[in-house]
Amino acid sequence: MKLVLVGYGRMGQAVEEIATKRGHDIIAKFDPLLPTRILDSQILTEADVAIEFSTPKTAPRNIEDLAKAGINTVSGTTGWYDHLPQTTATVNATSTGLIYAPNFSLGVHIVQEIAKFAGQMSNFVKDYEVTIHESHHKHKVDEPSGTAITIANTLVDQISSKHKWASGSPPTQPDSDTLYITSTREGENPGSHVIRFENEHERIEIAHQASNRDGFALGAVLAAEWIVGKVGIFTLRDMFPREDTR
């Protein structure tokens, strides 16, 4: 498979290494430090899929440019989802495919599914307080992380007493209908998420700690292999087999 990398920072470089090991060819790299714009490059006619890890500001334009060039895209950039309706319209109008996720780690996807089930079960125990803490490297732009927001939205959907989430430490008298997300930015931590259910009797924690960026990169490359030839908007969950409904 012939791949284009849009964004050649830490994640782009990790994707290049994993993709090459899996036998794929990187035929072009686009980055603010490089002079080439996406639509200016004729080499895109040879590409099968683009893998995009850029910034919240540039991601919507990147994805739309790629769609207009007829390229299916994997986007792991977070913090741009306010633009998703317009991006979706462009992808659909060009009959291309986009798979996006706040986190392409397959382990994080498992944690999200566990959190969904835990949220459902917690409705039987009315006094659990539920919080999320996420920690990332000091270079990460968005806060809270897209992964934490996704997990929070999942929990809010499942827990009858929660109707919204908020970023920051709970106040002295927290709103009982709010799920709070706290964040830390320090060092080179590739990513940690901890979901906590706690009452006066016990504490349950569901945690994921990334050891390096390779897990995210592998998930993105697997997504690129999956999105080839598909049309429409997809998330990481679409890659996983559906539950057996027999």
Secondary structure, 3 states (H helix, E strand, C coil): CEEEEECCCHHHHHHHHHHHHCCCEEEEEECCCCCCCHHHCHHHHHCCEEEECCCCCCHHHHHHHHHHCCCEEEECCCCCHHHHHHHHHHHHHCCCEEEECCCCCHHHHHHHHHHHHHHHHHCCCCCCEEEEEEEECCCCCCCCCHHHHHHHHHHHHHCCCCCEEEECCCCCCCCCCEEEEEEEECCCCCCEEEEEEECCCCEEEEEEECCCCHHHHHHHHHHHHHHCCCCEEEEHHHHCCCCCCC
